[in-house]
Amino acid sequence: MKIYTRILLIIGLAVSLTNVAKAQLDFDKFLEAGLTDANKLLQSYMEPAFQGIGYGINAGWYNTARPHRTLGFDLNVTVNAAIVPSSAEFFTFNNADYTNVKLSNGSTAQTPTLFGPNLGADDLPELTFLENGKETIRISAPTGLGLEEELPVNAVPSPMIQLGVGLIKGTDLKIRYTPDMSFGDEEEASVKLFGIGVMHDIKQYIPVVNKLPFDLSLFAGFTNLKTSFAIDTDLNQFAELETKGTVVQALVSKKLLMFTVYGGLGYAKSTTTFGLKGVYTTETNSYTDPIDLSYDNSGIKANVGLRVRLLFLNVFGEYSFQEYNTATVGIGFSFREGKSKSNIPIVPGV
């Protein structure tokens, strides 16, 4: 299996192997260009995948601004899909940015990223690799997955399982957790996730406002995703990926019968690092831990959502507005949610 296919198997999570297999990336050939050029090229090519998972893990934390009563709880399963903007489907390859790899024709070209279109060799720029100023090989630039051809949206998915527990004085503790799990034919990959969030009712402290028929809370959450997977077990080559996401928001929600409209406004940031570990040998050189990539994003995060509640069952969806807009759908169970402050009647048991 090619190296980048393993990468997508981990970070995509919900992307099928059929789609992953479409892109072609011969990593060994890129190392022939040297560490600096190889890292620079992969940094641009992989950016939508790693940025997308960073935006995705900051979504799906809540579906109401109303905390549970003490020892009330909810259990939710969500899928967050960070939508890759059209501007991230290509990157500009500029000869001036590289030393040992150049375009065979021209000085700049638009090249697909991993989440760009799946182009044929005739439609891709041709790259020439140099050693000591002399040409060694020519290959087509890497193509994209072309997900927009088969899926409704070109997006990076991030599934989550989350537990929320009501504490005291209008406070919810939210936990995301996946133990260190190994999978693959030879348990060649592992995933571990931990997240913690706190939601607190601030409406209770505001005179007059605390009598109005809506809920108002503050929320802060942190998620840490770690994965590692083998490139070649015999050669002790492996890869590591880690994403850390933080979000702080003010939340508001309004309940009407079985429907709850909710929204949030605040700040979110994430950092993703990816590295290849081990010794990698090309025809002319040997490199230790050759790839070390890092991606950061931060900014205002606003989202709106709708929850439908049938007795203890919740079905919800939301949309977050940010650089990679993120859609969330989820389902779960909730017990002992806080009492409504509205005079509007609610469904028994809710």
N, C-alpha and C positions, 0 to 999 in steps of 0.2 A: 504494500500500500504506500502511495506517495506521501511524503511528509505533510503536505498541506491538507490532504484528505483526512489525516488523523486530527489535525488542528480543528477542522470544521466539524468532525464527528463529536468533538468535545464541546466547542463553543456554540455550535448551532443547536445541539440538543434535539431539536425537532425537525431539522432539515434532513430529508431522506437521503440515503446513500446514492440513489439514482441521480439526484441533483448534484450532490457533491462530486460525483465521478465525472461530471461534464468538464470541469475546469482542468487545465493542464499546467503543472508547474514543476519543472525538473530542477529541484533545489540544488543538486550538486553542480549543475552548470552555472548557477548564479554565484556560487562560492568561487568559481574560477575568476570572477571579477574582483575578488578581494573582499575583506570584511567591510570596509567602509561603503563600497558601492552595493554590496549585497544587503546590508542593513538598510540603506537608504531606499533601495528599490522595494524591499519587502515592507518597509514602514508605510509607503504610499499605497501599495497594493492591498495590504491587509487592513487598512484603516477603518473601513465601514464595519467590518466584523467586530473589531475590538471596541470601537466607539459605540456600536449598537448594543453590545452586551452591557456596557457601562451605563447607558441610559435605561436599559431594560430593568436592571436589578433595583433601580430606585423607584419603580412603579408598583402598583398593586398592593400597597400597604394597608388600605382601609376602604370601607364602603359606606361609612357613616361618620359623622362627627360626634355621635353620642356614645360615650363609654358604657361598658357593662356595669351592672350592679356587682357588688363584692362577690367574687368567686363565680360570676357568670363567665362564659367563655364562647369562643367561636373557633372553627377549624375550616380553613379555606384552601382551595386549590386554584391557582391562577396561571394564566399564560400571558406574558407581556411580549408584545411584538414592536420593537423599535424600527420604525419605518425609515429606510435608507433614502435620503433626499436625492433627487436627480443629479445634483451637483457633486455627489459622492460616488457616482457610478463610473466616473473617469478621473484620472489624474494626468497632469501635464508632465510628460517626460521631456526634460531639457538637457541636452548634451553638456551644457556648462556645469550641471550639478554633479556630474560623474567623471571619473578618471579612466576607468578601464572598461566601461561599456558605453557604446554610442549607438545612435540611430544609423542604420545603413544608408538612409536617405533623409536629408534635411537635418535641422537642428532641434526642432521641437515636434512633438506629436501627442495627441490625446490617446491615452492607453486605458483600457478597462481596469477597474479595481476588481477585487474578488466578487463584489456584489453588482458588477456591471453586466452588460450583455455578453452572451456566449457567442463570440465571433469566430469565423473560420480563419485559417492561416492567411488567406489572401486579403482579409480585411484588417489584419493586425500589423502594427509597425514591426519591422525587422530590426533586431538588435545585433550589433557586432561586438564581440568580446575581444579585448586586447591584452597582450602580455608584453611588457617592455616596448609598447608602441606598435607591436605587430599583431595582426589579426589571428585569432585562434579558432573561433567558431562563430557561426551565425545561426540565430534561432528566432522564431516569432516571439513577440512579447506575450506574457501570460494573458489568457482570456478570463472572462468572468463566468459566474454560475448561470446567468441568464434566468434567474428565478421568476422575473416578470412574465416570462413566456408560459409558465405553468401554474403560478400561484396568483391569487387575487392581489397580493401586495408584496413588494420587495422588502423584506423585513428580517431582522435578527431576533429569534424567539428566546425567551427566558422563562421557563416554567418555575413555579414556586409552590411550596407547601408551607402554610403559616398557621400558628396557634396564637390566639389572643385571650388574655385572662383579665378579668376585672379585679382591681385592687380596692383601695379605699379612696374616698373623696373624689370620685369622678376620674379615676386614673386607670388606663388600660396598659398592660404590658404585652407586647407582641414579639413572638419568637419565630424566626425562620431557622430551620436546622435540617441538614442532611449529614448523617455520619459519613466518615471516610469509607466510600464505597468503591470497590474495584469491579471492573467488568471487561469484556472482551474475551476472545477465545483463550487467552493465556493470562487473563486479568492484567492486561497490559496498560490499562488506563484507570485512573481514580478521580473521584470528584468529592469535594467536601465543601459545605456551605454553612455559614452561620450568620444570622442577622438578629438584631435587637432593636425594638422601637418602643417609644412611650407616647401615649396620647393622653392629654389632660384637659378636662373641662374648665375653660376660663370664663365661661359665661356666668358661672355661679358667683364670681367676684365683682360683677359689674351691676350696680344698682339700676333698676328700671329694665335694663336689657335682659336681666335674668328672669324676667316675667314674660318675655316675648316668645312666640311659638316657633323657635328654631334652635338648633344646637350649634355651639361654637367651641372649638378646641384648638390646642396647639399640638403639633406632632413633630417628633424627631426620630429618625431611624438610620441605622447603619447596617450594611450588608457586606460580607466578605466571602468571595467565591474563590476556591483554589482547585486547580486541576493539574494533574501530571500524567504523562503517557509516554510509552516507549516508542522510540524511533527504530532502534535495532537493539534488541535485548542482548544479542551475542557481543555487540560492540559497546554495550553500556551507554548507549545514546538515548537521551530522553528529552522531553520538553516540559516546561512549567509555565502555567498561566495563572495569574492572580488578578482579581478585580475587586476594588473597594469602592463602595458607593455610600454617600451620605446625603440625606434630604431633611430639610427643616421647613415646615409649612404651617400656616393658619388654615383651619378647616371649618367649613360651615355645611350644614345639611338641614333639609326640611322634609318631614315625613307627612304623607297624606295617604291614609288607608294603608294599602300594601306597598306603596311606592315611596322610595326615598331618593330625593335629588341631592347630590353632594358635590362639593368642589374644594379645591385647595389652591393656595398661592404661597410661594416661598422660594427657596433656593436649593439647588441640588448640584452635586459634583461627584465625579468618579475618576478613578485612576486605574488603568489596566497595564500590566507588565507581562511580557512574553519573552521567554529565552530558550535557546537550545543549549543543552548541557552535554558534555562529553567531548571526545576528540573526533573530528571530521577531516577526512583526507581527500584531497583532489589529486589530479595528475601531477601537480607541481608543488603543492603546499599541504601542510597539516595545521588545523586550527582547533583550539580548545575553547569551548563555550562560544561559538562564533556569532550567534544572533542574540541581541539584547534590544528589545523594542519597548517603548513606553508611550502611552496615550493618556491625555488628560482632557476633561471637559468640565465646564461649570457654567451656571447661569440661572436665570429665573425659570421656575417651573410652575406652570398653571395647569390645572386639570379639572374636568367636569365628569360626572358619572351618574348613573341611574341604577338603583337596586330594586329588585322585585322580591318581596318576602311572602312565602306561603307557609304559614305556621313557623316551623323552625328552619326551613330551607331558604337560603338566599341565592339568587342568581343576579349577577351584576356585570356591568361593563363601564369602562371609562376611557377618556381620551386625554392624553397629556400633551401640552403645547411646549415644545422646546426645539433645539436644533434637529434632533431626530425625534419627531412626533411619535408618541408611543400609545398603542391601543392595548387595552387590557380586558380580558373576559375571565370570569371566575364563577365558581359555585362553592357553597359551603353551608355549614350549620351554625346557628347561633342560639344560645340559651341565656336567659336572664339579662337581656339588654336593659339599659337604663330606662326609667319611666319618662314618658313624654311630658313636656311642659306645655303642650298645646291643648286647647279645648276641642280640637278636632278628634272625633272618635277613632280608635285604632282597632285593628283586628284582634280578637281574643287570643292570648298566648304570645303576642308579639311584644 
